[in-house]
C-alpha cells in the first residue's frame, strides 16, 4: 500500500517527516526520490528534528554522507554523484548499521539497497504544494500508516 499526503508549505512537509522521525528505529532505511528542489532535504530536516537532532541539516551532495547524532544516529546520504557503487565509501556499514539511513537519489544504487525499506517520493505540484508518497516494503515498515 502506498500512502499519499499533500502538503502546502515547508512546515507541513517537515511536520510529516517529524512524525516519521519519532517512529523510526535502529537499522531502518528510508529512500528519497524527487526532482531537484522537490523537498528531499526539507523532509530530512523534519525527520532529524523527530530524532532529536538540533544541528542544521543540509544536503550532503558533495560529501555523499553526513552523520548526525540524535535519539539514534542519522546517516543522510546523497548518492547522486556516486559513480562506482558504495564499496569504496563503506556503504554497507551504514545500510546495516545501528542508525537510520536516509538516501537521496536511492534509485542510483537500487542493487545495493536492502529489500525492506520505506520508499518516499516527493513531487512538486506547485510553488509550495507537494505530494509525498510513502511505500512501506517489509514487515518493519507496515506500521507507518499509524504514524500518518
N, C-alpha and C positions, 0 to 999 in steps of 0.2 A: 504494500500500500504506500502511495506517495501522498504526503501532506502538503497542501499549498496554502501559503499565507501571503497576504498582500499588505505592504506597509506603505505609508505615505510620508515618512520622514526618516532621517538618520537615527533619531532617537527610538523610533518604533523598531527599526531593524536591530539596533543594539539591545533593546528590551527582549526581543525574541531570543537573541543569542545569549543574553544574560541568563535567561531561564535554562537554556541548554547547558550553559557553564555550571549552573548549580547541579544539574543532573548527571553530567559525565563522570566517569570513574576511570581509574588507572587502566592504561592499555587501550583505551578507545581511540579509534581512527575516524576523523571527520574529513571528508574530501570537499573541496570548494571549487566550483566551476562558475564561470561568468565572464563576460567581456570585460575589457579594461574599463574601470570606473563603475562597474556594476554594484560594488559594495562588499567585496570579499574581505578586505582589511577592516572595513567598518564593522562587519559581522564579527570578525576575530576580536576586535576591541571590546565588544559587548560580552563575548564569551570569556575573555580574560577577566573582566570585572566579576562575572559569575564565579570564577575560580579564586577570587580574592586578590587578583593581581592589580596593584595600584600604579605600576610603571606605565609609561607611554608605550603603546604597542603600535608599531608601524610595519610596513611591508618589508619582508626580508629579501626583496628582489635581488640585490647584489650580494647578500650574504648566504643565500639559499636557506639557511636555518637560523632562527633566533630562539633562544630559550628564555623562559620566564618562570619564576618560582611563585607558586600560589598554594592553594589547598593541595593540589597535585601539580607537578611540572607541566608546563605548556610548551610544546615544540611546534613553532609556527614556521611552516616551510613554504617557499615559493619555488617550485621546480620548473618553472617556465624556461629558464636558461640552462637547465641540466641537460647535458648532451650525451653522457656516456653511462646512463643508469645511475644507481645510487651507491654502487660498491665503493667508489673512491672517496665518498664522504661518510661512510658508515651508516647509511640509511636504515639498515636493519636494526641497528642499536636503538634507533628512535621508534621505528614501527613496532618493535616487540619489546619496548622498554616499559618503564613504570609511569610514564606520563600520558597525556592526551596529545595526539598529533592532529594538527590542522594543516592540511596540504592544499595550497592553492595550485591550480592547474594540474590536478592529480591525474587527469587522463593521459598526461605525457609519460607517466610511469605506471600505467594500468597493470602491466605484467608483474610488478613488484608489490602491489598492494595486497593486503590480506583479504580473504573472501568476505569476512564480516566487517562491516563499517557503516557509517552514516554518510550517504552521498547527499550533498547540498548543492543546489544550482540556484543562482541568483540572476534574475532577468530584469532589465530596465523596462519599465512600462510608461515612462515619462520622466520629467526632470527629477522629481522626488519619489515617484512611485516605483516600487519593486515587487516582484513576485518571487518568493522564496519557496523552493520545492525541496522537501526533505524525504529521502527514501532510505528507510532502515533496511539493512541487509544483515540478517543473522539474529539469533535469539537475544543477544545482549542489547540490541538496539530497538527491539519491538516496543518497549515502553515509552518511546519518545512521544507518542500520541498523548500520553497523560500529562506531559510537560507543557504542551502547547495549549 
